[in-house]
Amino acid sequence: MSIAMSTNMEHLAHASARAARRQGYLAGLFATYLEAERINADDLRRFLGCSEVDYFRLSLCRVVAQPSAQDLEKLAEYVGADLGALAQVIRRVEALEFLRQAGGARGHSTLLAARERED
């Protein structure tokens, strides 16, 4: 990797880390997914089927709430990511956020364990 490419990658990584702390960027959505799935960014990048540079470029994209199929297609095409994988990641995080909000509204955790009934 050339020095210029290395510097560019460092800038993209730094920008992605900053974007992860702000609402509306895929970087934040990816961070939630990484935590929930207990994987690292390289695992997610491979799942999405894109290069490291393209992963960072994708993470810097804005994402709307409940993106349409056309929105997802545009994002996937932008970096050559696998559309199905990207949709799966986004839908998983949307479901997690919904469950967190629903749990907060009820005042208790949504993570419940099944128990055998004692008769």
C-alpha positions, 0 to 999 in steps of 0.5 A, spaced: 500 500 500 502 506 498 503 512 503 498 516 499 493 510 500 495 509 507 493 516 509 487 516 505 485 510 509 487 513 515 482 519 513 477 514 511 477 510 518 477 517 522 471 520 519 468 513 519 469 513 527 466 520 528 460 518 523 459 512 528 457 517 534 452 521 530 445 520 528 443 518 520 450 515 518 451 507 516 457 508 521 453 508 527 448 503 524 454 498 523 457 499 530 450 497 533 450 491 528 457 489 530 456 490 538 449 485 537 453 480 533 459 480 537 463 481 530 469 486 528 469 490 522 473 486 518 467 480 519 462 485 517 466 488 511 467 481 508 459 479 509 458 485 505 463 483 500 466 490 499 473 492 500 476 496 506 476 502 502 469 501 500 467 499 507 469 506 510 466 509 504 459 506 505 459 507 512 460 515 511 453 514 507 447 517 510 441 513 511 434 514 512 429 511 517 426 505 513 430 505 507 426 503 501 429 497 496 431 503 491 435 506 497 438 500 499 440 498 491 443 505 490 447 504 497 450 497 495 451 499 487 455 505 490 461 501 493 459 494 490 456 491 496 452 485 496 445 488 496 442 482 500 447 482 506 446 490 506 439 489 507 440 484 512 444 488 516 440 494 516 433 490 517 437 487 523 439 494 526 432 496 525 429 491 529 434 491 535 432 499 535 424 497 535 425 492 541 429 497 545 424 503 544 418 498 546 422 495 552 423 502 554 416 504 553 414 498 558 419 500 563 423 493 562 428 489 558 425 486 552 430 480 553 426 475 556 428 468 557 423 462 556 422 458 563 419 451 564 413 451 567 413 448 574 406 444 575 
